[in-house]
Amino acid sequence: MVTLDGKPVSADDLLPLALTNTGHFTSMRVSADGSIRGLTLHMERLVRDCAIVWGAELDPERVRGYVRQGLEGQSRPCVVRVTIYDPKVGMGRPADADDPHVLVSVRSAGALPPEPLRAQSVVYERDLPEVKHVGLFGALHARGAAQRAGFDDALFVGKDGLVSEGGTWNVAFVDQEGTVVWPDAPVLPGVTMALLQQHAEHRVATVTLEQAKGMAAAFATNTSIGVRLLSAIDDVEFPVDHPVLRQLQEAYLSIPGETL
């Protein structure tokens, strides 16, 4: 069931979201025991993005309550998505929308870790990259084009030639010395990325596409996939058995979840 402010959602409720594509969200993986890794960070994201998108305050305890309600009777593990939008938003006067509501939806979760992915590099920069917003047309169009070309997903490279992020995931690399390198570029501040940065040594640096292809290993992160290995960027293959990758996967799985 999908709910809006704790009540079953109607087609009329969803129509403004579909027609304007204006809102922001976070997705959280719920473990079998009901806990969520990085729950506090997810709530902080929603509050921060609500101020940016809507100029409004968001009560995280209210959100937690709606999420608990949405998870009742759901099989676990699962992924719960919280979308924040104002049903009265319109194309003519979006500034008039200042009363965001909470849409909660739940889907099943895949196994961790998922299979390695092959990424095709594309020149693309997301709008307002610091916000996890619902404007996914460009990212999904790039993903679809990459899949039609025989890849699993797209890896974004800015007009400046610097690697930034993936379709719906952060990317990082392991250099030849075994250090984890996160790209210094306009990217979504991912929750899984933040958790790993707290539990593994790393550095942040600009990474060109050529430099990326010269790394010892590469991986993607988000809350649904945890640490997912990259087996290729374009025609360059990467090993999926690098010891640092295994350490990162183990480190992520060892992070305790938080309860709602």
C-alpha positions in Angstrom: 0.0 0.0 0.0 1.1 3.6 -0.7 0.1 6.2 1.8 0.0 10.0 1.9 0.3 11.4 5.4 -0.7 7.9 6.7 -3.8 7.5 4.6 -4.3 5.5 1.3 -3.3 7.7 -1.6 -5.7 8.5 -4.5 -5.0 9.1 -8.1 -5.9 12.8 -7.6 -3.3 13.0 -4.8 -0.6 11.7 -7.2 -1.6 13.7 -10.3 0.4 16.9 -9.3 3.5 14.8 -8.6 3.2 13.1 -12.0 2.5 16.2 -13.9 5.1 18.6 -12.3 7.8 16.0 -11.3 8.6 18.3 -8.3 9.6 16.8 -5.0 12.4 15.0 -3.2 12.8 11.7 -1.5 15.0 9.2 0.3 15.0 5.4 0.0 15.9 3.3 3.0 16.7 -0.4 3.2 14.9 -2.1 6.1 16.7 -5.1 7.4 15.0 -8.4 8.5 15.0 -7.2 12.1 13.4 -3.9 11.1 16.4 -1.7 11.6 17.8 0.8 9.1 21.4 1.7 8.5 21.9 5.4 8.5 18.4 6.2 9.6 19.4 9.5 11.2 21.2 10.5 8.0 18.1 9.8 6.0 16.0 12.0 8.2 18.6 14.7 8.1 18.5 14.5 4.3 14.7 14.9 4.2 14.8 17.9 6.5 17.6 19.6 4.6 16.1 19.0 1.2 12.7 20.1 2.3 14.1 23.5 3.2 15.8 23.7 -0.2 12.9 22.5 -2.3 9.9 23.9 -0.4 11.3 26.5 1.9 9.5 24.6 4.7 10.3 22.7 7.9 9.8 19.0 8.1 9.2 17.1 11.4 11.4 14.0 11.2 9.3 12.3 14.0 6.2 12.7 11.9 8.0 11.1 9.0 9.2 8.2 11.2 5.6 7.6 12.3 4.3 7.4 8.8 7.2 5.0 7.9 6.4 2.8 10.8 2.8 2.7 9.7 3.7 2.0 6.1 5.9 -1.0 7.1 3.2 -2.7 9.1 2.6 -6.2 7.6 5.4 -5.8 5.0 7.8 -8.6 4.4 11.5 -7.8 5.2 14.0 -7.0 4.0 12.4 -4.3 2.0 13.1 -0.8 0.7 10.8 2.0 1.9 10.8 5.2 0.0 9.7 8.5 1.5 8.7 11.2 -1.0 8.0 14.8 0.0 5.8 16.9 -2.2 2.9 19.3 -2.1 -0.2 18.1 -3.8 -1.1 21.7 -4.7 2.1 22.3 -6.7 1.5 23.7 -10.1 3.6 24.6 -13.1 2.5 28.2 -13.2 3.2 29.2 -9.5 5.4 26.6 -7.9 6.4 29.1 -5.3 2.9 28.9 -3.9 3.5 25.2 -2.9 4.8 25.4 0.7 3.0 22.7 2.5 4.8 19.4 1.8 3.2 16.1 2.5 4.7 12.6 3.1 4.2 9.8 0.6 5.4 6.4 1.8 5.8 3.4 -0.5 7.4 0.0 0.0 9.0 -2.5 -2.3 10.9 -5.7 -1.9 14.7 -5.6 -1.5 17.3 -7.5 -3.5 20.0 -9.7 -2.0 23.2 -8.1 -0.7 25.6 -7.8 -2.3 24.2 -7.6 -5.8 26.1 -8.8 -8.9 28.8 -6.5 -10.3 27.8 -3.9 -12.8 29.2 -2.6 -16.1 28.9 1.1 -16.5 29.1 3.3 -19.7 30.5 6.8 -19.2 28.2 9.6 -20.4 28.5 13.4 -20.3 25.7 14.4 -17.9 25.2 16.6 -14.9 22.1 16.3 -12.7 20.1 19.4 -11.8 20.6 20.5 -8.2 22.9 17.5 -7.5 23.0 18.0 -3.8 19.3 17.2 -3.5 17.8 13.7 -3.9 14.9 15.0 -6.1 12.3 13.2 -8.2 13.6 14.8 -11.5 15.0 11.5 -12.8 14.3 11.8 -16.5 17.9 12.6 -17.5 19.4 9.9 -15.2 17.0 7.2 -16.4 17.4 8.2 -20.0 21.1 7.8 -19.6 20.6 4.5 -17.9 18.3 3.2 -20.6 20.8 4.3 -23.3 23.6 2.5 -21.5 21.5 -0.7 -21.2 20.7 -0.6 -24.9 24.4 -0.4 -25.6 25.0 -3.6 -23.5 25.9 -2.0 -20.1 24.0 -2.1 -16.8 24.0 1.6 -16.0 25.5 5.0 -16.8 28.5 6.7 -15.1 28.2 10.5 -15.2 31.1 12.7 -16.4 30.8 16.4 -16.1 31.4 18.9 -18.9 34.7 19.6 -17.1 35.8 15.9 -17.7 35.5 14.9 -14.1 33.7 11.7 -12.9 30.8 12.5 -10.5 28.3 9.8 -9.8 26.1 7.1 -11.3 22.5 6.9 -12.4 21.2 6.6 -8.8 24.4 5.8 -6.9 27.6 7.2 -5.7 30.8 5.9 -7.2 34.3 5.4 -5.7 37.6 3.9 -6.6 40.5 2.0 -5.1 43.8 3.5 -6.3 47.0 1.5 -6.9 48.1 2.0 -3.3 44.9 0.6 -2.0 43.3 3.8 -0.9 39.6 4.5 -1.4 39.0 7.6 -3.6 35.7 9.5 -3.7 35.3 11.9 -6.6 35.5 15.6 -5.7 32.6 16.8 -7.9 29.0 18.0 -7.5 27.2 14.8 -6.3 24.4 13.7 -4.1 25.8 13.3 -0.6 24.8 9.7 -0.3 24.0 8.0 3.0 25.9 4.8 2.3 28.8 6.9 1.1 28.8 8.9 4.4 28.6 5.7 6.4 31.6 4.1 4.6 33.6 7.3 5.0 33.1 6.9 8.8 34.3 3.3 8.8 37.1 3.2 6.2 40.1 5.3 5.3 39.6 7.4 2.2 40.5 10.6 0.4 38.4 12.9 -1.8 40.0 14.0 -5.0 39.1 15.0 -8.6 39.0 12.0 -10.9 39.1 12.3 -14.6 37.6 9.5 -16.7 41.1 8.5 -17.8 42.2 8.4 -14.1 39.1 6.4 -13.2 40.0 3.8 -15.8 43.5 3.5 -14.4 42.3 2.7 -10.9 42.8 -0.7 -9.3 39.1 -1.2 -8.6 35.8 0.6 -8.5 32.4 0.3 -6.8 29.0 1.9 -6.5 27.0 2.6 -3.3 23.5 3.4 -2.3 21.1 2.2 0.4 19.5 -0.5 -1.8 22.7 -2.1 -3.1 25.2 -1.4 -0.2 28.6 -1.8 -1.9 28.2 -3.0 -5.5 31.3 -3.8 -7.4 32.0 -2.3 -10.8 33.4 -4.8 -13.3 33.9 -2.4 -16.1 33.8 1.2 -17.2 33.3 1.4 -21.0 35.8 -1.1 -22.4 38.1 -1.2 -19.3 37.6 -4.2 -17.1 38.1 -4.0 -13.3 38.8 -6.9 -10.9 36.0 -7.8 -8.6 38.2 -9.7 -6.1 40.3 -6.8 -4.8 40.8 -7.2 -1.0 39.7 -3.6 -0.3 36.4 -4.3 -1.9 35.8 -7.2 0.3 36.8 -5.1 3.3 34.3 -2.4 2.3 31.5 -4.8 1.9 32.2 -6.4 5.3 32.5 -2.9 6.9 29.2 -1.8 5.5 27.4 -5.0 6.7 28.9 -4.6 10.2 27.3 -1.2 10.6 24.4 -1.6 13.1 21.0 -0.4 12.0 18.8 2.1 13.9 15.3 1.4 15.0 12.4 3.6 13.9 
